[in-house]
């Protein structure tokens, strides 16, 4: 299945700077999409006649990157900015996500994080499993 990535204007792209996002990446020659949680630290916009590809400059959440990596807009199927956890929150950072852009209205069918107050995750975020 061939799909097109995001088409972002400068205002939309710059709005993601400083955000932690969940992105679904795809490549035409790969059958599966890949999900990543990333910090967006910059944007590189396309320049007509010079460089035709726009991308986000990102750092991985685990802090292992020494330098930002490029995530090209054309490889992003879905992007969701994650709200930040506050000290009074339950710790379910992915409970609510905003700024969804998806060119494919049907979506990829990939699993997303559970919602609070569902049958599997109660409002307090506990799954009932014991953790040592």
C-alpha positions, -999 to 999 in steps of 0.1 A, spaced: 0 0 0 15 33 -10 6 63 11 16 99 13 32 114 43 22 146 60 22 179 42 29 206 68 31 243 64 56 263 84 32 273 111 20 238 117 55 224 117 69 250 141 40 243 164 55 210 172 89 223 184 94 215 220 67 189 220 70 152 228 52 133 201 41 98 192 47 93 155 38 65 131 64 62 104 61 43 71 82 36 41 68 24 7 91 -6 7 83 -18 42 51 -37 50 48 -25 86 46 9 102 68 18 132 58 39 162 83 61 180 81 86 209 103 115 202 112 151 213 109 176 185 138 201 188 137 217 154 122 219 119 139 220 85 116 233 59 119 225 22 135 252 0 124 252 -36 153 245 -59 177 238 -31 163 209 -9 128 196 -15 123 177 18 110 190 50 117 172 83 116 174 121 149 174 140 142 149 168 158 133 199 148 99 212 131 98 246 157 76 261 184 104 258 208 82 239 211 106 209 241 129 209 227 149 180 192 153 165 180 129 138 158 138 108 123 125 106 110 134 71 74 147 68 69 122 39 76 93 62 50 103 89 16 88 86 4 100 120 17 124 146 2 131 180 16 155 206 16 141 241 4 161 270 29 164 298 24 147 331 18 169 361 25 160 397 -12 155 404 -17 133 373 -20 95 374 12 91 353 -8 80 322 10 104 298 -6 88 268 -41 90 282 -49 120 261 -32 131 229 -38 161 207 -28 176 173 -36 145 153 -28 146 116 -35 116 95 -38 116 57 -54 82 58 -87 86 75 -90 49 82 -57 48 100 -31 21 100 -49 -3 123 -19 -2 147 -27 -5 184 -27 27 204 -22 30 242 -51 21 264 -75 48 276 -81 54 313 -115 43 326 -117 15 300 -124 -21 310 -86 -28 311 -72 4 326 -91 21 355 -90 58 362 -61 55 386 -39 39 358 -35 6 377 -37 -27 358 -39 -46 390 -6 -64 384 19 -65 412 52 -48 406 82 -56 427 
